[in-house]
Every structure is written in C-alpha cells, then in structure tokens.
Amino acid sequence: MGTADYDFVLVNDGVVLVTSGAIARFKRQWPCSGLPDDMGVIFTYDHRGNLCGIDWFDAETGVDVREPENAEGPALVALSQDAQTFMQGVAI
C-alpha cells in the first residue's frame, strides 16, 4: 500500500487515487465543474510527471466506471495538478 492523506493515495510510483471526498471538497471551489462527488478518480503519470491516464471508479463499490459526462475540462486539469503536487511532495 502507498502513502496517503485524507484525500489522495499514492498507490505506487506515478499513480494517485483521488477519493470521492476530495472531489466533493474540490467542488466547493469549482461548483460548476461537472465533476461527480460519488466517484473517485485515478491519475497515472509517466516518469517525467506527464499525465498519461485517467480512470474513474464508483466510490461505494470501487468498480471501474466510464468517464462521467461533462467531467473533462479545466476543473479536471486542476484536480490532476493537485494530485501531481501531492505525488511530488510524497516523493521528496
């Protein structure tokens, strides 16, 4: 298992899981973001820190789900940057 705080989990090198609770709190800053707060998201980064994968999962069951409608956009980019910052902070 990886390193965690309340909102983010470093699953392994380059993989950060963002909880549904983190998304709900994030939506307080981006209320029209289109991000669902009943799902979590996993961001995957390559060895240079570039985002190379986004996978969504049902927060209750943990089962992978399709990307929610209207989830793409600047809010998702900002959330991925928060996850990347967390990952880099743990790696230091």
Residue frames relative to the residue before (quaternion, step in Angstrom):
aa qw qx qy qz dx dy dz
M 1.0000 0.0000 0.0000 0.0000 0.00 0.00 0.00
G 0.4577 -0.7156 0.4756 0.2285 3.53 -1.16 0.67
T 0.6488 -0.4700 0.4184 0.4278 3.50 -1.34 -0.36
A 0.0654 -0.8280 0.5569 -0.0054 3.59 -0.97 0.81
D 0.1113 -0.6823 0.6999 0.1796 3.45 -1.41 0.21
Y 0.7675 -0.3644 0.2221 0.4783 3.61 -1.15 -0.18
D 0.7834 0.3762 -0.1628 0.4672 3.57 1.03 -0.81
F 0.7967 0.2371 -0.0840 0.5495 3.56 1.03 -0.80
V 0.1096 -0.7641 0.6319 0.0692 3.55 -1.18 0.65
L 0.2621 -0.7260 0.6137 0.1661 3.56 -0.82 1.01
V 0.2568 -0.8135 0.5071 0.1227 3.55 -0.12 1.35
N 0.7227 -0.2351 0.1465 0.6332 3.53 1.01 -0.89
D 0.7712 -0.3534 0.2319 0.4761 3.56 -1.27 0.00
G 0.8502 0.1321 -0.1257 0.4938 3.56 -0.60 1.17
V 0.6942 0.4177 -0.2762 0.5171 3.62 1.23 0.11
V 0.0076 -0.8015 0.5961 -0.0467 3.57 -0.66 1.18
L 0.2290 -0.7540 0.6064 0.1065 3.53 -0.87 1.08
V 0.1569 -0.7711 0.6133 0.0684 3.58 -0.89 0.99
T 0.3826 -0.7594 0.4849 0.2044 3.57 -0.62 1.14
S 0.6242 -0.5221 0.4196 0.4021 3.55 -1.28 0.30
G 0.6049 0.5555 -0.3529 0.4484 3.60 1.10 -0.62
A 0.6301 0.5210 -0.3243 0.4758 3.56 1.06 -0.76
I 0.6510 0.5041 -0.3184 0.4698 3.57 0.97 -0.81
A 0.6317 0.5288 -0.3361 0.4566 3.60 0.97 -0.80
R 0.6739 0.4724 -0.2934 0.4865 3.60 0.95 -0.85
F 0.6187 0.5461 -0.3350 0.4548 3.57 1.03 -0.79
K 0.6550 0.5372 -0.3090 0.4324 3.59 1.03 -0.82
R 0.5245 0.6049 -0.4291 0.4182 3.59 1.18 -0.21
Q 0.6900 0.4294 -0.2617 0.5206 3.57 1.17 -0.62
W 0.7679 0.2205 -0.1011 0.5928 3.59 1.16 -0.66
P 0.0524 -0.8614 0.5036 0.0401 3.65 0.60 1.06
C 0.7353 0.3603 -0.2277 0.5270 3.62 1.09 -0.51
S 0.2808 0.8195 -0.4640 0.1851 3.58 1.23 0.45
G 0.3873 -0.7097 0.4982 0.3131 3.58 1.04 -0.70
L 0.5125 0.6373 -0.4308 0.3816 3.60 1.25 -0.03
P 0.3860 -0.7195 0.5229 0.2446 3.60 -0.94 0.84
D 0.2805 -0.7654 0.5440 0.1990 3.60 -1.01 0.62
D 0.5942 0.5255 -0.3882 0.4692 3.58 1.24 0.38
M 0.6694 0.4111 -0.2915 0.5459 3.56 1.31 0.34
G 0.2740 -0.7008 0.6228 0.2141 3.50 -1.36 0.25
V 0.2416 -0.7635 0.5833 0.1360 3.54 -1.27 0.28
I 0.2038 -0.7497 0.6188 0.1162 3.53 -1.17 0.70
F 0.1529 -0.7734 0.6120 0.0629 3.54 -0.78 1.10
T 0.1335 -0.7750 0.6146 0.0618 3.55 -0.99 0.91
Y 0.1277 -0.7936 0.5946 0.0191 3.55 -0.90 1.05
D 0.4435 -0.6715 0.5169 0.2919 3.58 -1.10 0.65
H 0.7465 -0.4269 0.2731 0.4311 3.59 -1.30 0.06
R 0.6695 0.4657 -0.3020 0.4936 3.61 1.24 -0.28
G 0.5731 -0.6094 0.3706 0.4035 3.58 1.27 -0.07
N 0.4732 0.6639 -0.4498 0.3647 3.59 1.25 0.22
L 0.4796 -0.6577 0.5001 0.2955 3.55 -0.97 0.88
C 0.0109 0.8299 -0.5569 0.0323 3.59 -0.71 1.02
G 0.8150 0.1063 -0.0885 0.5627 3.61 1.21 0.06
I 0.0620 -0.7640 0.6419 0.0201 3.53 -1.16 0.77
D 0.0318 0.7937 -0.6045 0.0603 3.57 -0.71 1.10
W 0.2543 -0.7730 0.5702 0.1131 3.54 -0.94 0.97
F 0.0320 -0.7891 0.6128 0.0269 3.57 -1.18 0.57
D 0.5473 -0.5950 0.4813 0.3388 3.54 -1.24 0.60
A 0.4618 -0.7223 0.4464 0.2563 3.59 -0.69 1.11
E 0.6853 0.4945 -0.2921 0.4478 3.59 1.02 -0.70
T 0.8017 0.3025 -0.1409 0.4958 3.57 0.87 -0.96
G 0.3996 -0.7216 0.4722 0.3108 3.58 1.17 -0.52
V 0.4835 0.6773 -0.4203 0.3617 3.58 1.32 0.04
D 0.5215 -0.6312 0.4781 0.3179 3.56 -1.01 0.85
V 0.0596 -0.7864 0.6148 0.0084 3.55 -1.05 0.83
R 0.6211 -0.5230 0.4231 0.4020 3.53 -1.30 0.23
E 0.6218 -0.5212 0.4248 0.4017 3.52 -1.27 0.44
P 0.4471 -0.6961 0.4862 0.2814 3.59 -0.80 0.94
E 0.5746 -0.5700 0.4558 0.3704 3.54 -1.19 0.58
N 0.8460 0.1820 -0.1594 0.4751 3.56 -1.17 0.72
A 0.4583 0.6989 -0.4498 0.3148 3.61 1.17 0.36
E 0.6193 0.5408 -0.3613 0.4398 3.60 1.13 -0.43
G 0.4914 0.6566 -0.4839 0.3053 3.53 -1.17 0.53
P 0.7882 -0.3609 0.2184 0.4482 3.54 -1.30 -0.11
A 0.6213 0.5411 -0.3619 0.4362 3.62 1.03 -0.61
L 0.6507 0.4988 -0.3192 0.4753 3.60 0.97 -0.78
V 0.6122 0.5324 -0.3405 0.4752 3.58 1.06 -0.72
A 0.6649 0.5003 -0.3021 0.4653 3.59 0.90 -0.91
L 0.6434 0.5095 -0.3210 0.4726 3.59 0.98 -0.80
S 0.6510 0.5020 -0.3197 0.4711 3.60 0.97 -0.80
Q 0.6341 0.5179 -0.3296 0.4703 3.59 1.07 -0.65
D 0.6094 0.5288 -0.3437 0.4805 3.59 1.08 -0.69
A 0.6581 0.5027 -0.3024 0.4721 3.59 0.97 -0.89
Q 0.6458 0.5169 -0.3158 0.4649 3.57 1.01 -0.80
T 0.6310 0.5242 -0.3218 0.4727 3.59 1.01 -0.82
F 0.6244 0.5235 -0.3259 0.4794 3.58 1.00 -0.83
M 0.6628 0.5147 -0.3073 0.4487 3.59 0.86 -1.00
Q 0.6822 0.4839 -0.2916 0.4643 3.57 0.88 -0.89
G 0.6431 0.5267 -0.3208 0.4540 3.58 1.04 -0.70
V 0.6490 0.4999 -0.3133 0.4804 3.57 1.07 -0.70
A 0.6708 0.5266 -0.2928 0.4325 3.58 1.02 -0.83
I 0.6167 0.5742 -0.3462 0.4124 3.59 1.18 -0.50
